[in-house]
Amino acid sequence: MRDEPAFTIGIEEEYLLTSAETGALAAAPDALMAACREALGDQVSPEFLDCQIEVGTRVCADVTEARSELRRLRRTIATLAGEHGLRPIAASCHPFSDWKDQHFTAQPRYRKLARDLRVVARRMLICGMHVHVGIEDRETRIDLCNQATYFLPHLLALSASSPFWQGEDTGLSSYRLSVFDNMPRTGLPPHLDGWRDWQGSVDLLVELGVIEDASKIWWDLRPSHAFPTVESRICDVSPRLEDALTLAALTQALMRALWRLSKSNRSWRRYDRFLLAENRWRAQRYGTRDGLIDFGRGEIVPMADLAEELLDLVAEDADALGGLPEARRAADIVARGTSAARQRAAHAKAREAGADDAEAMRAVVDHLAIEFREGLNGLP
């Protein structure tokens, strides 16, 4: 189609480093970070806390290329961490370690963040996955952000990987959002009337000295500060590589599907942010166990049906972008349960086998470490 955006894809993931012996969080030694930088260059970086590490793929043409990139990044981190007695896990909250025992990375920007946000920043013991989709035109980026906001709860529900916090079952599927929402400038994005509307709001906050740039606007979906992309930030990080790729494929295909609507002078129906926030909460609370509200039908629809409807919407686009097999796996995630459900099952299994609660929590970390290594060639 004429003037079609590139719809390239890039994935950023944040991991937690755990002790292979105890399962507790552990700081990344300087030698580990040096080895990671030597192997991966600017595709790896420390995160706010010294028990975290972040990776980012190169710009990828399709999900197949993204798989190769993400597998290489995960494999490298797992191998090098193992040489230091550490195991990475891709879960949005650690099952039992306490945020008060962690330390922030000694970099100027992290010192400033800790100084500005105080205990709110210190509690940020969370990890997420960000998916960038290449959209060159600025106005198109804003239009797609406005339309795609409706589907953010669907992506969150499929990605949920943070049921535990400081050794307790929170009852939520994504406790990460409860922590992150304490930060300023988070949550669902507002409806924007165009690029000038977005840029004007950013410029005002910059002029007032409230933020340095748009990177300090941490909405669930935003025009990227650094790249010509729309950046989805709603998802928990996925323990399994293939689940991460499913979410990325859905995000990429969704952007193309909504762009197609716009090319025919149509758009996804706009709903009040108040209503969309209710679905965001349902996804945060239940994951895929319960449904979301279909506001057009006026009823709660099971996630299995919603996943099927979402795939129907984006199937043509996922196929055109080469990610249809990955997108179709959304139904499998619903059928077998999210990471949050699997973590609870690992905990229950350990308790049934006679483990006390602390031992069962360590069993959850073991489970997450095993899932991290799934699909990484050459790793047991």
N, C-alpha and C positions, 0 to 999 in steps of 0.2 A: 504494500500500500504506500502511496506517495507520502513523503514527509514522515514516515514512521520513525519513532525514536529508536535508539539502538537497543534498548532493553537489555543492556549488559547487566551482569550481576556481580556483586561482591559481598562477602560474608565476613563479619567480625565476630569472634567468640571470646568469652572470658572463662578461664578455668581456675579452679581452686587446687592448691598443692597440699597434699596430705602425706603424713608420715606412713611409710610402708609398714612400720612396726605397730603403731598405735591407731592409725586412721585419723588422728587429730590434724588440724591445720598446722602447716609448717612454713616458715619463711623461706623464700627462694635465696639460696646462697649467691654471693656475687659471682662465684665461679660458674654457677648454673646459668645465670643471666648472660654472662660473657659467652658461654658456649652456645646458647640459643641465638644470640646476636650474630655470632660467627657463622652459624648454620643457616639462619633465616633472614639476616639483615634487618631491614626496617619492617618486615612482616611480623615481628614480635616486639612486645614492649611490656614493661612492668605496669601494673595497675595501681589504684589508689592504696590498697593494702599490700604489704610485702608477701602475703600468702597467695596472691593472685597473679595471673599472667594472661596477657591478651595477644591474640593472633588475628591476622587479617589476610584474606586471599588477595591475589592480584585481581585486576579487572578480568572477568571471565565472560566469554561469549555465551555460554550456556551452562546448564547444571552438570553436564558431563565433565566439563572443564573444572567447574567448581568442586566436584567430587575429588578429582585428582589433586587439586590444590589443598583442600581441607584434609584429605587423608595424609598428605605429606606433612602438613603442619602438625596435625595431631600425633602422627607417628614420631616426628622429631622431638616434640615436647615430651612424649611418654618415654622415649629412649633416653634422652638426656636427663630427665628427672630421675629415672630409675638408677642412673649412675651415682646419684646423690642420696639414695635411699628414700626417694619421694615418688608418689603416684599422683598424677593429675586426675581430677574428676570434673565432668561437665554437668554440674547441677547448680541451680541458681541459689541455693542456700546449703551450707554444710549441716549435716544432721545434728551434730552435738557441740561443736566448738563454740566458745563464747566470744562475741565481738569485742568485749572489753579486754581480752587477752591479745588482741592483734595490734600491729603497728603499721602506720602509714609509710609509704615509700618516701625516702628523703629526696624529693625533687621539688623545685620551687613551686610548680603549679599545684602540687598536692599539698604543700605547706599552706599555700594561700587558700585552697579549698577547705582545709581543716580549720584554718583561722576564721574564714568567713562563715562557715556553717556549723562549726563547733560539734556538739555531740551528734547532730543529725548526720554529719559526714562520717563520723567515727563508726556509726552503726551500719555503714554501707557495705556490709559483708555479704554482698550479693553479686551474681553474675548473670549476664544476659547474652542474647544473640541479636546482632543488627544485620539487616539485609538491605543492601543498596541496589537500586534498579536505575540504570542509566536513562535519564530523560533530559535531553539537551535544552529544550525550550523552557524558559522560566515559568511562563504562564501555565504551560501544561503541567509542570510540577505542582503548582498550587491547585489546579483543577483536580488532579489525581489524588492529592492529599485530602481534599474535601470529600471526594467520593469514597475513597478507600477506608476512611475512618469507620464506616459502618461495619467493616469486616474484621476490625482489629480484635474484638472479643473472640471471634472464631479461631484466629491464629493463636491467641493466648490460651484458649482451652486446649488446643491440640499440643501445645508446647509445655504445659505445666510440669515443673520438675522441682518444686520447693515446698514440700508438705511439712518438713521439720524445721525447728528453730531452737537452738540451744538445748537440744535433748528432749524437746517436747513435740508432740504431734499438734500442729496448730489448728487442725480441722480444715485448713485451706489447701487448695492444690497449688497455688502460687503465692506463697507468703512473701516472695521477693517484692511484689508490688506494694505490700503493706509497708515495707521498709523504704522503698524508693519514693513512694508518694509523700513522704515527709520532706523531701527536697522541694525547693521552689521550682516553678516552671516545668512541672511534670504533668502527666495525665493525658487525656485525650486532647488532640489539638482543637482549637476553635475553628469555626468556619472563617476562611479568609476570602476577601473580595478580589484578590489578585496579588501579583508580585509586589506592587507598590504598597499594598496594605501590610504585607509581611515585612518588607524592608523598612518601612516607616516605623513599625513597632520595635524592630531590632535597633534601628538607629537611635530612637528615643532612649532606650535603656542603656545603650553604649554612651550616649552623650551625658546621661546622668551619672555615669560611673557605676551603674548597677552590675553590668556584665562587661566583659572585654569584647566579646563577639557572639555570634549566633550559636557557637558550640555550647554555650551555657544554657541554651533552651533545650530541655530534655524531654520534650513531648514524646508520646508513644509513636508518633509518625511526624516527620518534619522534612522540609527541604534541607538537604545536607549543607553544612557550612563550608566544607572543603571540596566537595565534588559536585558535578552536575547530575545529581541523583535525587531520588526520593528515598528516604532512609526509614525503614520500619524498625522500631525499637521495642515493640510490645512483647516479643517472645522471651520466655525463659530459655536458657541454654539447654540443649538436648544432649543427654548422655550418649545416645547412639548417633553415629555419623549419618545413617540413612534417614533418621527422623529429622535431623537438621536440614538435609537436602530436600526432604518433602516440604518442609515449611518454606524454604527458599524458593522452590519451584512454584508453590502456590502464590507466594508474594509476587514473583516475577510475572506469572501468567495473569494474576488479578490486575496488575497495572496495565497490561496490554488489553485485557477485556474491557476495562473501564475507558481506556483510550479509544477503543473501537466505538463505544457508545457515544463518546464526545464527537468523533468524526461524523457520526450520523445525526448530530444535533440532539442527542439524548444524554441523559446522565442518570446515575443511580439516585433514587429518591432520597432527599435530605430529611433527616430526623433530628429532633432536638438533642443536644448534647446530654441533657439530663436523662433521656431515655437510653441513649447509647451507653451511658455510664452504668445503668442498671445491668445491661448485658456484660459489660466489663467486670462488674462485681460477680455475676453468676459464673463467668469463666474462671475468675480468680478463686472463687469458693469451691466450685464443683469440678473444674476441668471438663472432661467429657462425660461425667457421670449423670449430669442432668442437662436439660436443654437450654437454649437461649430463646428470647422473645422474638417472634416474627411480628413486627409492629404492623405490617400490612394486613396480616391475617388475624392479629389480635389474640395470639395464643403462644404458649411455650412449645417449641418444637424440639424433639430429641436430636442430639448431636449427630447420630447416624444419618438422619434425614438431612440435616443441615450440611453435613460433609458431602453428601450426594448432590445436593442442590448447588453447592459451591463448585464442585467439579463440573457439573453441567454448564455452569456459567463460564468457566475458564478452560474447558477441555480443548476447544479449537485453538486457543492461544497457547496453552501448554504444549500442544502438539506442534504448533508452528515454531515454538522456541526450543523444542527438543527435550521438554521435561515432563511429558505426559505420564510415563511410568512412575516417576517420582511423585507427581501430584496425586496419582491414584492411590498411593499408599496412605493417604489421609484416612480412608475408610478402615485400613488395617490398624491405625493408631486408635481409632474409636473402638474397634472391635476388641483389641487386646488390652486397652487401657494405656493411660499416659505414664510417663516416668513417675509421677507422684503416686499413682496406684501401684506400680511395681515396687517402689521403695517401701510403701506400707506393707506390701505382701512379703518382702524380704525381712522386714522387722517382725511381722507376725510369725513367719516360718521359724526364725531364730528363737523367738519366745516359746513357741510350741515344742522346740527341741530342747528346752531347758535353760536357755540363756537368760541372764538377768537383763534389765533394760539397757545398761551400759554396753553389755556385750552385743545386744541386738542392734544398738545404734552402730557399733563398729561393723556389724554384718551388713548394714545398709551401705556404709562406705565401701566395703569390699565389693558389694554388688555394683556400685557405681563405677568403681575402678575397672571392673571386668567389662562393663558395657562400654566404657571409654575406648577400650582396646579392640572392640568388635569391628571387623572389617578393615583393620590396619595390617596390611601385608607384612609378614615376618615377625609379628608379635604374638605371643601365646595368649 
